[in-house]
Amino acid sequence: PDTHARLMRAALTGGSVPDSILGACLGRLRVPERDPKRPQFSPARMALIKLCLNRSHYLKDNPMPESLDRGRIRDEAYLCGCLLAFLARCQSPKDFGTSAQIVESFFGSAMLSPRAVFPTLIKRNRHHISIIRGQNKGFAVNLEHEIDRLCDLLRPEGGELPNFKATHTLAEQGRFALGFYQQRAEYRRVSADRKMEEAAELPND
């Protein structure tokens, strides 16, 4: 009941935001919204997660970015979020993973306990890429390169398999959520830019 007052105090003083607010945001992400007017990954909710992290955890030490940060190559939680967005895209490529069942079924567990979820999801992903290969071989090759890149970043030096943590802390869950959200937004941005370039190349009548 005092959420609004806490946010107003943080805004006026520049102080930290209580982790209870971060926890409430993440809790809402674990439950898919049935009302299309209240999207699960709304910009306002994701912005509040970023605010909580930067004010209370990372303001002076590698703050969370506005958009996808490919330089966060040592941030396991953020990379796991990017990986889930990639796996969802493979399952439902036409809408960049928005309707992928993998998100509704596994987002919450992957965010909290990645080691228990990701090895199975990566194995299942081979089936999704094989379907795409039958429709668009070039796109499938690009997807295979991308999952290799993500898994390489999560693989310890000298290791053969990605090293997923058993559990994520509250702050790590927030970084996971932002990685997922920003990776999906990046897919949409790249697609929109490509369409604009293709339209610009069409000859004028």
Secondary structure as GFF3:
##gff-version 3
##sequence-region A 1 205
A	DSSP	alpha_helix	3	13	.	.	.	ID=ss1
A	DSSP	alpha_helix	19	29	.	.	.	ID=ss2
A	DSSP	alpha_helix	43	53	.	.	.	ID=ss3
A	DSSP	pi_helix	54	58	.	.	.	ID=ss4
A	DSSP	alpha_helix	76	91	.	.	.	ID=ss5
A	DSSP	three_ten_helix	93	95	.	.	.	ID=ss6
A	DSSP	alpha_helix	101	112	.	.	.	ID=ss7
A	DSSP	alpha_helix	114	135	.	.	.	ID=ss8
A	DSSP	alpha_helix	137	154	.	.	.	ID=ss9
A	DSSP	alpha_helix	170	201	.	.	.	ID=ss10
###
